[in-house]
Amino acid sequence: MSIPQDTRDQSASRREFLKQSSGVLAGAALASAISARAYAGEDNTIKLALVGCGGRGTGAAENALSTQGPTRLVAMADAFDDRLQASLRHLSKKFPQQVDVPKERQFLGIEGFTKAIDAIAPGGVALLATPPAFRPLHVEHAVNKGCHVFMEKAFAVDAPGVRRILKAGQEAQTKNLKIAGGLMSRHSKPLEGAVEQLHQGLIGNLITSWAYRVHGPVPFSNKRPGENELAHQIRNFHCFTWLNGSFLLDWLIHNLDVCCWCKDAWPVSAQGQGGRQVRPNPDQLFDHYAVEYHFPDGTRLFAQGRHMDNCWGFFGDVIHGAKGSAVLGEGVSNPRIFKGYAQRPGDIIWQYKGPPCNQYQVEHDRLFEAIRQDKPYNEAERSAYATLVGILGRMAAESGQLITWNEALTSNLDLAPGLDHYTMDSNPPVLPDDKGNYPVAVPGTTKVL
């Protein structure tokens, strides 16, 4: 298989999300009027709360503040004051007329999200960008308070969390609240064009898909002086499974989702392998994964994740159909479709010809347009299922067992029991041993169901 060196808005899911009854439609009509009055003040300004002020959260706030129509950031929350202040300085400098977050609306600690969301309720937009473990409880609170939601990926780390996102999405639908999920590839116009060509049969029935994310090591920082164990793990959330859901979910979710989008299906089972071979840092990360997913029609998706130095790298998807192939996905800025499988430049039969597209901005533009024009917009189910694809793969690889989609979805394994009640003084669900090492999954031994 040759892979080049460079690396339809929502497609229909396996079943249409929340078939609406006439009763729900009537309720939604009432909720629509309430929602419109809630956000539309004299100047039609939509209030924003940012929960999770790291780089991705700050970027999401920039995108939200750059949408058409007046917006104002009025509340922020983060576990750490240094991150909140750095984000606030940056956003205040870039959007001086749109940022109004005085000290009394700056909230610290794990529990600060409730006050930030309450400050914009009802009708505001909660921008949720903390580590994925916290996403389900944050989305639930925002929906309960009548707020629209932008939630960054991933959207949960275990099946109980996925089910919470699904339930919150259904509740948002009944309240006419909009939910956007941060799988920005679904809003890339070049990629939308490529996937539309695949769905129209340009290369025939899709036979195999490969999702890749292989690059250098995931960063790790040592514990700061005076920092407790929970704070240390949250700062290094990419390195702890209870917080990020594993490298396979945290880092590969975009390209796993793109492969399922191309196939227009979710997998029914998976088996795989992985391990920790060269990583020296004291954390929970496998440094390599290889997972084979099975689609309902018997075709397969293969996912490869690795973060090691001095190894071959690629970030993207390769799709094979009966009559040709495609190279696309997150990490591939110029998606291309080829006749045959060698993927030579002279064999290109489709590539994007339009203007450049900032997919991060487009996903926010579409959300805020839906709010202002009161159009249906709910990505909760699709986002939850994309997350489950990553969780399914992790469960299979870390246990060494073949796991079905239904087994994964109905699993009651909770990676952080009691998380809803954590404070910054709580002990995390995993602790180091007397040598400073953390528990790591062992295929053949680790139980995931």
KEKEKE-838349 format. One record per residue (C-alpha): x, y, z negated; residue in three letters. Coordinates in steps of 0.05 Angstrom, whole numbers, padded with zeros to 5 digits, always signed. Layout:
<rs>
XYZALA...
</rs>
This chain:
<rs>
+00000+00000+00000MET+00029+00067+00021SER+00017+00126-00024ILE+00037+00197-00002PRO+00083+00236-00046GLN+00037+00292-00065ASP-00003+00275-00106THR-00432+00319-00073ARG-00435+00355-00139ASP-00464+00302-00185GLN-00475+00236-00148SER-00535+00195-00169ALA-00518+00151-00228SER-00538+00079-00231ARG-00605+00102-00256ARG-00635+00171-00252GLU-00626+00208-00318PHE-00687+00214-00362LEU-00747+00204-00317LYS-00793+00259-00340GLN-00865+00247-00359SER-00917+00301-00350SER-00915+00313-00425GLY-00840+00326-00424VAL-00848+00373-00365LEU-00900+00413-00402ALA-00854+00417-00462GLY-00796+00438-00419ALA-00837+00494-00389ALA-00850+00522-00458LEU-00778+00512-00478ALA-00757+00548-00414SER-00793+00611-00435ALA-00764+00608-00505ILE-00694+00596-00479SER-00698+00653-00429ALA-00721+00702-00483ARG-00667+00677-00531ALA-00607+00693-00489TYR-00634+00752-00450ALA-00627+00814-00493GLY-00634+00885-00468GLU-00571+00878-00426ASP-00580+00803-00410ASN-00516+00786-00446THR-00502+00713-00462ILE-00465+00702-00528LYS-00409+00652-00531LEU-00377+00613-00588ALA-00310+00579-00578LEU-00300+00517-00620VAL-00229+00491-00611GLY-00180+00547-00593CYS-00123+00509-00561GLY-00101+00517-00489GLY-00160+00481-00458ARG-00211+00517-00503GLY-00179+00584-00487THR-00182+00567-00413GLY-00256+00549-00419ALA-00270+00616-00453ALA-00234+00652-00396GLU-00277+00616-00345ASN-00341+00630-00384ALA-00323+00704-00391LEU-00310+00707-00316SER-00379+00683-00294THR-00430+00729-00261GLN-00472+00769-00309GLY-00453+00797-00378PRO-00423+00750-00428THR-00392+00764-00496ARG-00349+00720-00541LEU-00373+00733-00612VAL-00349+00674-00654ALA-00290+00626-00656MET-00273+00565-00698ALA-00211+00522-00703ASP-00178+00477-00754ALA-00117+00523-00753PHE-00112+00598-00761ASP-00050+00604-00717ASP-00086+00574-00658ARG-00148+00616-00668LEU-00107+00680-00672GLN-00064+00664-00611ALA-00127+00650-00571SER-00161+00713-00596LEU-00102+00756-00578ARG-00099+00728-00508HIS-00173+00734-00495LEU-00178+00803-00525SER-00123+00828-00480LYS-00153+00797-00417LYS-00226+00814-00432PHE-00224+00875-00479PRO-00296+00894-00466GLN-00324+00823-00475GLN-00290+00798-00538VAL-00320+00817-00604ASP-00297+00769-00658VAL-00286+00805-00724PRO-00256+00769-00783LYS-00325+00750-00810GLU-00338+00710-00746ARG-00272+00673-00747GLN-00282+00605-00779PHE-00228+00556-00801LEU-00227+00483-00820GLY-00263+00423-00792ILE-00330+00448-00817GLU-00323+00517-00785GLY-00359+00496-00722PHE-00428+00500-00755THR-00419+00574-00772LYS-00392+00591-00703ALA-00450+00558-00668ILE-00501+00587-00717ASP-00474+00656-00699ALA-00499+00650-00627ILE-00562+00608-00639ALA-00610+00603-00606PRO-00595+00612-00532GLY-00521+00622-00534GLY-00468+00578-00503VAL-00424+00535-00547ALA-00356+00521-00515LEU-00333+00456-00547LEU-00259+00439-00538ALA-00234+00405-00602THR-00204+00335-00601PRO-00255+00286-00571PRO-00271+00251-00637ALA-00309+00313-00660PHE-00348+00323-00595ARG-00412+00284-00612PRO-00426+00320-00678LEU-00411+00388-00647HIS-00457+00375-00587VAL-00512+00350-00635GLU-00508+00413-00677HIS-00509+00459-00616ALA-00570+00425-00587VAL-00605+00424-00654ASN-00594+00499-00659LYS-00621+00512-00589GLY-00555+00528-00555CYS-00530+00510-00486HIS-00465+00471-00484VAL-00400+00466-00446PHE-00363+00406-00473MET-00293+00389-00454GLU-00272+00318-00438LYS-00268+00267-00467ALA-00337+00266-00499PHE-00329+00212-00551ALA-00277+00160-00572VAL-00321+00100-00587ASP-00390+00071-00570ALA-00427+00103-00629PRO-00402+00170-00605GLY-00424+00156-00533VAL-00494+00138-00558ARG-00496+00204-00597ARG-00479+00243-00534ILE-00533+00206-00495LEU-00585+00221-00549LYS-00564+00295-00553ALA-00569+00300-00478GLY-00640+00273-00479GLN-00658+00322-00534GLU-00627+00379-00494ALA-00670+00359-00434GLN-00734+00365-00475THR-00712+00433-00500LYS-00692+00458-00431ASN-00621+00468-00454LEU-00564+00462-00405LYS-00504+00417-00416ILE-00440+00417-00375ALA-00384+00367-00382GLY-00312+00384-00369GLY-00300+00334-00313LEU-00281+00391-00267MET-00263+00345-00209SER-00338+00336-00198ARG-00340+00411-00181HIS-00280+00412-00135SER-00307+00432-00066LYS-00252+00394-00028PRO-00266+00332-00068LEU-00341+00339-00061GLU-00331+00341+00014GLY-00287+00279+00013ALA-00335+00239-00030VAL-00394+00259+00014GLU-00356+00231+00074GLN-00345+00165+00037LEU-00419+00162+00017HIS-00437+00172+00090GLN-00396+00112+00109GLY-00336+00143+00144LEU-00292+00085+00123ILE-00347+00033+00113GLY-00364-00002+00048ASN-00314+00013-00007LEU-00276-00049-00026ILE-00222-00029-00077THR-00204+00033-00117SER-00140+00050-00155TRP-00137+00104-00208ALA-00067+00127-00228TYR-00037+00172-00280ARG+00036+00156-00289VAL+00084+00209-00313HIS+00131+00228-00370GLY+00119+00218-00444PRO+00062+00249-00483VAL+00091+00303-00529PRO+00095+00292-00604PHE+00111+00342-00659SER+00136+00326-00729ASN+00097+00344-00791LYS+00104+00417-00811ARG+00126+00436-00881PRO+00066+00432-00928GLY+00022+00402-00875GLU-00023+00346-00899ASN-00033+00281-00860GLU-00100+00300-00829LEU-00073+00367-00803ALA-00012+00332-00775HIS-00054+00282-00736GLN-00102+00335-00710ILE-00044+00376-00683ARG-00020+00312-00649ASN-00089+00288-00629PHE-00064+00262-00561HIS-00024+00211-00601CYS-00077+00180-00646PHE-00132+00134-00620THR-00185+00155-00670TRP-00178+00227-00645LEU-00166+00218-00570ASN-00193+00149-00553GLY-00126+00126-00524SER-00082+00149-00466PHE-00128+00110-00419LEU-00188+00152-00438LEU-00155+00218-00456ASP-00112+00223-00394TRP-00143+00178-00341LEU-00216+00197-00350ILE-00217+00244-00290HIS-00193+00193-00240ASN-00232+00136-00270LEU-00294+00180-00262ASP-00275+00199-00190VAL-00269+00126-00170CYS-00337+00111-00200CYS-00365+00173-00164TRP-00337+00148-00098CYS-00366+00079-00110LYS-00431+00109-00137ASP-00432+00056-00191ALA-00408+00043-00262TRP-00368-00021-00277PRO-00401-00081-00309VAL-00338-00109-00343SER-00263-00102-00350ALA-00202-00140-00370GLN-00132-00113-00377GLY-00067-00107-00414GLN-00021-00055-00444GLY+00030-00043-00497GLY+00081+00000-00531ARG+00149-00013-00502GLN+00195+00048-00503VAL+00158+00102-00542ARG+00198+00120-00605PRO+00149+00168-00639ASN+00110+00146-00700PRO+00039+00146-00673ASP-00013+00098-00643GLN-00001+00106-00569LEU+00007+00049-00520PHE+00056+00076-00468ASP+00027+00034-00411HIS-00041+00006-00391TYR-00065-00036-00332ALA-00139-00049-00328VAL-00182-00085-00277GLU-00255-00063-00274TYR-00310-00102-00239HIS-00367-00067-00203PHE-00437-00098-00197PRO-00424-00119-00124ASP-00360-00155-00143GLY-00312-00102-00117THR-00258-00076-00164ARG-00225-00015-00193LEU-00154-00019-00219PHE-00129+00033-00268ALA-00056+00043-00283GLN-00033+00090-00338GLY+00039+00100-00361ARG+00077+00155-00396HIS+00151+00139-00394MET+00214+00176-00372ASP+00251+00158-00308ASN+00195+00118-00276CYS+00156+00126-00211TRP+00100+00176-00218GLY+00033+00189-00185PHE-00030+00224-00206PHE-00091+00210-00162GLY-00137+00157-00133ASP-00130+00112-00073VAL-00194+00084-00042ILE-00198+00027+00009HIS-00259+00017+00052GLY-00274-00035+00105ALA-00249+00012+00160LYS-00199+00058+00126GLY-00174+00091+00063SER-00172+00156+00024ALA-00125+00192-00023VAL-00160+00239-00069LEU-00178+00253-00142GLY-00150+00295-00197GLU-00077+00309-00182GLY-00088+00310-00106VAL-00101+00381-00084SER-00111+00362-00011ASN-00157+00301-00007PRO-00150+00262+00058ARG-00186+00205+00092ILE-00150+00158+00140PHE-00165+00106+00192LYS-00131+00043+00168GLY-00090+00034+00105TYR-00020+00059+00120ALA-00042+00132+00107GLN+00003+00162+00160ARG-00007+00236+00178PRO-00028+00218+00248GLY-00084+00174+00222ASP-00121+00229+00183ILE-00194+00230+00204ILE-00218+00280+00152TRP-00189+00333+00107GLN-00217+00396+00074TYR-00217+00458+00117LYS-00250+00509+00071GLY-00222+00562+00024PRO-00185+00546-00040PRO-00228+00525-00099CYS-00216+00535-00173ASN-00255+00476-00199GLN-00249+00499-00272TYR-00285+00564-00253GLN-00336+00531-00209VAL-00360+00485-00265GLU-00374+00546-00309HIS-00404+00586-00252ASP-00454+00531-00240ARG-00472+00524-00314LEU-00483+00598-00325PHE-00522+00604-00260GLU-00568+00548-00284ALA-00578+00585-00350ILE-00593+00652-00318ARG-00638+00624-00264GLN-00669+00571-00309ASP-00650+00513-00265LYS-00643+00441-00289PRO-00572+00425-00310TYR-00552+00367-00354ASN-00488+00328-00345GLU-00492+00292-00412ALA-00508+00222-00386GLU-00456+00222-00332ARG-00404+00250-00379SER-00421+00197-00431ALA-00416+00141-00381TYR-00350+00166-00354ALA-00324+00165-00425THR-00350+00094-00434LEU-00309+00072-00373VAL-00246+00094-00410GLY-00269+00062-00476ILE-00286-00003-00440LEU-00217-00005-00410GLY-00183+00009-00476ARG-00224-00045-00511MET-00205-00096-00458ALA-00131-00079-00457ALA-00121-00072-00532GLU-00158-00136-00548SER-00135-00177-00488GLY-00207-00199-00476GLN-00256-00190-00419LEU-00308-00140-00445ILE-00374-00125-00411THR-00405-00056-00403TRP-00463-00075-00448ASN-00417-00102-00502GLU-00378-00037-00501ALA-00440+00007-00501LEU-00473-00030-00559THR-00410-00038-00601SER-00415-00011-00672ASN-00340-00002-00681LEU-00331+00068-00709ASP-00260+00094-00704LEU-00271+00147-00758ALA-00326+00127-00807PRO-00354+00188-00844GLY-00323+00238-00797LEU-00385+00283-00801ASP-00367+00298-00874HIS-00292+00309-00866TYR-00258+00371-00892THR-00185+00390-00882MET-00170+00356-00949ASP-00197+00289-00925SER-00153+00229-00911ASN-00154+00208-00838PRO-00178+00138-00820PRO-00107+00115-00805VAL-00047+00126-00850LEU+00027+00111-00841PRO+00060+00053-00877ASP+00119+00060-00924ASP+00165+00066-00863LYS+00123+00120-00831GLY+00093+00076-00777ASN+00019+00076-00758TYR-00024+00015-00740PRO-00020-00002-00666VAL-00067-00049-00629ALA-00042-00120-00616VAL-00073-00156-00556PRO-00100-00224-00576GLY-00108-00201-00648THR-00143-00133-00648THR-00219-00136-00655LYS-00258-00085-00614VAL-00330-00109-00621LEU
</rs>
